[in-house]
């Protein structure tokens, strides 16, 4: 699942939830640079951009994550559970000066 966010944020903090609003404990949340490949309409593109994982955390019982010190830019926020299953990709923009200062809610749909 790829979700482009409409807003720009000052920092990336929020909650990982299932579609029924139940918070997800032990979800892996990662931040990567170069998220534009997710919007590439040509799946046969020869060269994908090289991505670097900038930070990662595992959510606690409250499903919360927080990445406070990211510079202004565009990122891929990737959440997954069960060793890489049920991956959700969110494209987010950070702007330290004019971004929103609100929580991001990442909704995941669990497969079988």
Buried (B, 14 or more C-beta within 10 A) or exposed (E): EEBEBEEBBBBBBBBBBBEEEEBBBEBBBBBBBBBEBBEEEEEEEEEEEEEEEBBEBEBEEEBBBEBEEBEEBBBBBBBBBEEEEBBBBBBBBBBBEEBEEEEBEBBBEEEE
